[in-house]
Amino acid sequence: MELMIIVYLLLFIIFGLILFSIMQLKLAGMKIKDFWSFIEANQMLDKLYAFSKKYEKMSVQEQVIFLMEAEKVFNAFDKVPKMVWEEEYDKYSDVLDTYKNIKVLRWVSN
């Protein structure tokens, strides 16, 4: 009996925390889907940051893939307030610079 009360209490607390986090996201003006895409984009940003260090050695196909993935990351980051991703700004900036450099290289080659 005591075990059931503890389980119900823990479930109630978990449910309350989920509702509280959803409410905080709504108050910040974000949609849950946008926040989830931001989390996924943040993981992709780490991978793109590693690739951005060696963009000059990328093949044309790798550059195209980098450009497409970077655009997805930029779109996801644009939907989230900047105060949420302040600490990722340096990585974002490096990926953006690499994105611009690749775009210019591809433009010049055409």
SEMAR-642202 format. One record per residue: residue number from 0; residue in three letters; x, y, z of N, C-alpha, C in turn. Coordinates in Angstrom, 1 decimal. Layout:
<rs>
(NUM, 'Ala', (X, Y, Z), (X, Y, Z), (X, Y, Z))
...
</rs>
This chain:
<rs>
(0, 'Met', (0.8, -1.2, 0.0), (0.0, 0.0, 0.0), (0.9, 1.3, 0.0))
(1, 'Glu', (1.9, 1.3, 0.8), (2.8, 2.4, 0.9), (3.6, 2.6, -0.4))
(2, 'Leu', (3.9, 1.5, -1.0), (4.6, 1.5, -2.3), (3.8, 2.1, -3.4))
(3, 'Met', (2.5, 1.8, -3.4), (1.6, 2.4, -4.4), (1.5, 3.9, -4.2))
(4, 'Ile', (1.4, 4.3, -3.0), (1.3, 5.8, -2.7), (2.6, 6.5, -3.2))
(5, 'Ile', (3.7, 5.9, -2.9), (5.0, 6.5, -3.4), (5.0, 6.5, -4.9))
(6, 'Val', (4.6, 5.4, -5.6), (4.6, 5.4, -7.0), (3.7, 6.5, -7.6))
(7, 'Tyr', (2.5, 6.6, -7.0), (1.5, 7.6, -7.5), (2.1, 9.0, -7.3))
(8, 'Leu', (2.7, 9.2, -6.1), (3.3, 10.5, -5.8), (4.4, 10.9, -6.8))
(9, 'Leu', (5.3, 9.9, -7.1), (6.3, 10.1, -8.1), (5.8, 10.4, -9.5))
(10, 'Leu', (4.8, 9.7, -9.9), (4.1, 9.9, -11.2), (3.5, 11.3, -11.2))
(11, 'Phe', (2.9, 11.7, -10.1), (2.3, 13.1, -10.1), (3.4, 14.1, -10.2))
(12, 'Ile', (4.5, 13.9, -9.5), (5.6, 14.9, -9.5), (6.2, 15.0, -11.0))
(13, 'Ile', (6.4, 13.8, -11.6), (6.9, 13.8, -13.0), (6.0, 14.5, -13.9))
(14, 'Phe', (4.7, 14.2, -13.8), (3.7, 14.9, -14.6), (3.6, 16.4, -14.4))
(15, 'Gly', (3.8, 16.8, -13.2), (3.8, 18.2, -12.9), (5.0, 18.9, -13.4))
(16, 'Leu', (6.2, 18.2, -13.4), (7.4, 18.8, -13.9), (7.3, 19.0, -15.5))
(17, 'Ile', (6.7, 18.0, -16.1), (6.5, 18.0, -17.6), (5.6, 19.2, -17.9))
(18, 'Leu', (4.5, 19.3, -17.2), (3.6, 20.4, -17.5), (4.2, 21.8, -17.2))
(19, 'Phe', (5.0, 21.9, -16.2), (5.7, 23.1, -15.8), (6.7, 23.5, -16.9))
(20, 'Ser', (7.5, 22.5, -17.5), (8.4, 22.8, -18.5), (7.7, 23.2, -19.8))
(21, 'Ile', (6.6, 22.6, -20.1), (5.8, 23.0, -21.3), (5.3, 24.4, -21.1))
(22, 'Met', (4.8, 24.7, -19.9), (4.3, 26.1, -19.7), (5.4, 27.1, -19.8))
(23, 'Gln', (6.6, 26.8, -19.4), (7.8, 27.7, -19.5), (8.1, 27.9, -21.0))
(24, 'Leu', (8.1, 26.9, -21.8), (8.3, 27.0, -23.2), (7.3, 27.9, -23.9))
(25, 'Lys', (6.0, 27.7, -23.5), (5.0, 28.5, -24.1), (5.1, 30.0, -23.6))
(26, 'Leu', (5.5, 30.2, -22.4), (5.7, 31.6, -21.9), (6.9, 32.3, -22.6))
(27, 'Ala', (7.8, 31.5, -23.0), (9.0, 32.0, -23.8), (8.7, 32.3, -25.2))
(28, 'Gly', (7.5, 31.9, -25.7), (7.0, 32.1, -27.0), (7.5, 31.0, -28.0))
(29, 'Met', (7.8, 29.8, -27.5), (8.3, 28.8, -28.4), (7.2, 27.7, -28.4))
(30, 'Lys', (7.3, 26.9, -29.5), (6.5, 25.7, -29.7), (7.3, 24.6, -29.2))
(31, 'Ile', (6.7, 23.5, -28.8), (7.4, 22.3, -28.3), (8.2, 21.7, -29.5))
(32, 'Lys', (7.6, 21.7, -30.7), (8.3, 21.2, -31.8), (9.5, 22.0, -32.2))
(33, 'Asp', (9.4, 23.3, -32.1), (10.6, 24.2, -32.3), (11.7, 23.9, -31.3))
(34, 'Phe', (11.3, 23.7, -30.1), (12.4, 23.4, -29.1), (13.0, 22.1, -29.3))
(35, 'Trp', (12.2, 21.1, -29.7), (12.8, 19.8, -30.0), (13.7, 19.8, -31.2))
(36, 'Ser', (13.3, 20.6, -32.2), (14.2, 20.7, -33.4), (15.5, 21.5, -33.0))
(37, 'Phe', (15.4, 22.4, -32.1), (16.6, 23.1, -31.6), (17.5, 22.1, -30.9))
(38, 'Ile', (17.0, 21.2, -30.1), (17.8, 20.2, -29.4), (18.6, 19.4, -30.4))
(39, 'Glu', (17.8, 18.9, -31.4), (18.5, 18.1, -32.5), (19.5, 18.9, -33.3))
(40, 'Ala', (19.2, 20.2, -33.5), (20.1, 21.1, -34.3), (21.3, 21.3, -33.5))
(41, 'Asn', (21.2, 21.4, -32.2), (22.3, 21.6, -31.3), (23.3, 20.5, -31.4))
(42, 'Gln', (22.8, 19.3, -31.5), (23.7, 18.1, -31.6), (24.3, 18.1, -33.0))
(43, 'Met', (23.6, 18.5, -34.0), (24.2, 18.6, -35.4), (25.2, 19.8, -35.4))
(44, 'Leu', (25.0, 20.8, -34.7), (25.9, 21.9, -34.7), (27.3, 21.5, -34.2))
(45, 'Asp', (27.3, 20.6, -33.2), (28.6, 20.0, -32.8), (29.3, 19.3, -33.9))
(46, 'Lys', (28.6, 18.5, -34.7), (29.2, 17.8, -35.8), (29.7, 18.7, -36.9))
(47, 'Leu', (28.8, 19.7, -37.2), (29.2, 20.7, -38.2), (30.4, 21.5, -37.8))
(48, 'Tyr', (30.5, 21.8, -36.5), (31.6, 22.6, -36.0), (32.9, 21.8, -36.2))
(49, 'Ala', (32.9, 20.5, -36.0), (34.1, 19.7, -36.3), (34.5, 19.7, -37.8))
(50, 'Phe', (33.4, 19.6, -38.6), (33.7, 19.7, -40.1), (34.1, 21.0, -40.5))
(51, 'Ser', (33.7, 22.1, -39.9), (34.0, 23.4, -40.3), (35.5, 23.7, -40.2))
(52, 'Lys', (36.2, 23.0, -39.4), (37.6, 23.2, -39.2), (38.4, 22.7, -40.5))
(53, 'Lys', (37.8, 21.8, -41.2), (38.5, 21.3, -42.4), (37.7, 21.4, -43.7))
(54, 'Tyr', (37.0, 22.5, -43.8), (36.1, 22.6, -45.0), (36.9, 22.7, -46.3))
(55, 'Glu', (38.1, 23.2, -46.3), (38.9, 23.3, -47.5), (39.3, 21.9, -48.1))
(56, 'Lys', (39.3, 20.9, -47.2), (39.6, 19.6, -47.7), (38.4, 18.8, -48.1))
(57, 'Met', (37.2, 19.4, -48.0), (36.0, 18.6, -48.3), (35.8, 18.5, -49.8))
(58, 'Ser', (35.2, 17.4, -50.2), (34.9, 17.2, -51.6), (33.6, 18.1, -51.9))
(59, 'Val', (33.3, 18.2, -53.2), (32.1, 19.0, -53.6), (30.9, 18.4, -52.9))
(60, 'Gln', (30.7, 17.1, -53.0), (29.5, 16.5, -52.4), (29.5, 16.8, -50.9))
(61, 'Glu', (30.6, 16.7, -50.2), (30.6, 16.9, -48.7), (30.2, 18.4, -48.5))
(62, 'Gln', (30.7, 19.3, -49.3), (30.3, 20.7, -49.2), (28.8, 20.9, -49.3))
(63, 'Val', (28.2, 20.3, -50.3), (26.8, 20.4, -50.5), (26.0, 19.9, -49.3))
(64, 'Ile', (26.5, 18.7, -48.8), (25.8, 18.2, -47.6), (26.0, 19.1, -46.4))
(65, 'Phe', (27.2, 19.7, -46.2), (27.4, 20.6, -45.2), (26.5, 21.8, -45.3))
(66, 'Leu', (26.3, 22.4, -46.5), (25.5, 23.5, -46.7), (24.0, 23.2, -46.3))
(67, 'Met', (23.6, 22.0, -46.7), (22.2, 21.7, -46.4), (21.9, 21.5, -44.9))
(68, 'Glu', (22.9, 20.8, -44.3), (22.7, 20.6, -42.8), (22.9, 21.9, -42.1))
(69, 'Ala', (23.7, 22.8, -42.5), (23.9, 24.0, -41.8), (22.7, 24.9, -42.0))
(70, 'Glu', (22.0, 24.8, -43.1), (20.8, 25.6, -43.3), (19.7, 25.1, -42.3))
(71, 'Lys', (19.6, 23.8, -42.1), (18.7, 23.2, -41.2), (19.0, 23.7, -39.8))
(72, 'Val', (20.2, 23.7, -39.4), (20.6, 24.2, -38.1), (20.3, 25.7, -37.9))
(73, 'Phe', (20.6, 26.5, -38.9), (20.3, 27.9, -38.8), (18.8, 28.2, -38.7))
(74, 'Asn', (18.0, 27.4, -39.4), (16.5, 27.6, -39.3), (16.0, 27.2, -37.9))
(75, 'Ala', (16.6, 26.1, -37.3), (16.1, 25.7, -36.0), (16.6, 26.7, -34.9))
(76, 'Phe', (17.8, 27.3, -35.1), (18.3, 28.3, -34.1), (17.5, 29.6, -34.2))
(77, 'Asp', (17.0, 29.9, -35.4), (16.3, 31.2, -35.6), (14.9, 31.1, -34.9))
(78, 'Lys', (14.4, 29.9, -34.6), (13.1, 29.8, -34.0), (13.1, 29.9, -32.5))
(79, 'Val', (14.3, 29.9, -31.9), (14.5, 29.9, -30.5), (15.2, 31.2, -30.1))
(80, 'Pro', (14.7, 31.8, -28.9), (15.4, 33.0, -28.5), (16.9, 32.9, -28.3))
(81, 'Lys', (17.6, 33.9, -28.5), (19.1, 33.9, -28.5), (19.6, 33.6, -27.1))
(82, 'Met', (18.8, 34.0, -26.1), (19.3, 33.8, -24.7), (19.4, 32.3, -24.3))
(83, 'Val', (18.7, 31.4, -25.1), (18.7, 30.0, -24.8), (20.0, 29.4, -25.4))
(84, 'Trp', (20.6, 30.0, -26.5), (21.8, 29.4, -27.1), (23.0, 30.3, -27.0))
(85, 'Glu', (23.0, 31.2, -26.1), (24.2, 32.1, -25.9), (25.5, 31.4, -25.8))
(86, 'Glu', (25.6, 30.3, -25.1), (26.8, 29.6, -24.9), (27.3, 28.8, -26.1))
(87, 'Glu', (26.4, 28.6, -27.1), (26.8, 27.9, -28.3), (27.1, 28.9, -29.4))
(88, 'Tyr', (27.1, 30.2, -29.1), (27.3, 31.2, -30.2), (28.6, 31.1, -30.9))
(89, 'Asp', (29.7, 30.8, -30.2), (31.0, 30.7, -30.9), (31.0, 29.6, -32.0))
(90, 'Lys', (30.4, 28.4, -31.6), (30.3, 27.3, -32.6), (29.4, 27.8, -33.7))
(91, 'Tyr', (28.3, 28.4, -33.4), (27.3, 28.8, -34.4), (28.0, 29.8, -35.4))
(92, 'Ser', (28.8, 30.7, -34.8), (29.5, 31.7, -35.6), (30.5, 31.1, -36.5))
(93, 'Asp', (31.3, 30.1, -36.0), (32.3, 29.4, -36.8), (31.6, 28.6, -38.0))
(94, 'Val', (30.5, 28.0, -37.7), (29.8, 27.2, -38.7), (29.2, 28.2, -39.8))
(95, 'Leu', (28.7, 29.3, -39.3), (28.2, 30.3, -40.2), (29.3, 30.9, -41.1))
(96, 'Asp', (30.5, 31.1, -40.6), (31.6, 31.6, -41.4), (32.0, 30.6, -42.4))
(97, 'Thr', (32.1, 29.3, -42.0), (32.4, 28.3, -43.0), (31.3, 28.2, -44.0))
(98, 'Tyr', (30.1, 28.3, -43.6), (29.0, 28.3, -44.6), (29.1, 29.4, -45.6))
(99, 'Lys', (29.5, 30.6, -45.2), (29.7, 31.7, -46.1), (30.9, 31.4, -47.0))
(100, 'Asn', (32.0, 30.9, -46.5), (33.1, 30.6, -47.3), (32.9, 29.6, -48.4))
(101, 'Ile', (32.2, 28.6, -48.0), (31.8, 27.5, -49.0), (30.9, 28.1, -50.1))
(102, 'Lys', (29.9, 28.9, -49.7), (29.0, 29.5, -50.6), (29.8, 30.4, -51.6))
(103, 'Val', (30.8, 31.2, -51.1), (31.6, 32.0, -52.0), (32.5, 31.2, -52.9))
(104, 'Leu', (33.1, 30.1, -52.4), (33.9, 29.3, -53.2), (33.1, 28.6, -54.3))
(105, 'Arg', (31.9, 28.2, -54.0), (31.0, 27.6, -55.0), (30.5, 28.6, -56.0))
(106, 'Trp', (30.3, 29.8, -55.5), (29.9, 30.9, -56.4), (31.0, 31.3, -57.4))
(107, 'Val', (32.2, 31.4, -56.9), (33.4, 31.7, -57.7), (33.6, 30.6, -58.7))
(108, 'Ser', (33.5, 29.4, -58.3), (33.8, 28.3, -59.2), (32.8, 28.1, -60.4))
(109, 'Asn', (31.5, 28.6, -60.1), (30.5, 28.6, -61.2), (30.7, 29.8, -62.1))
</rs>
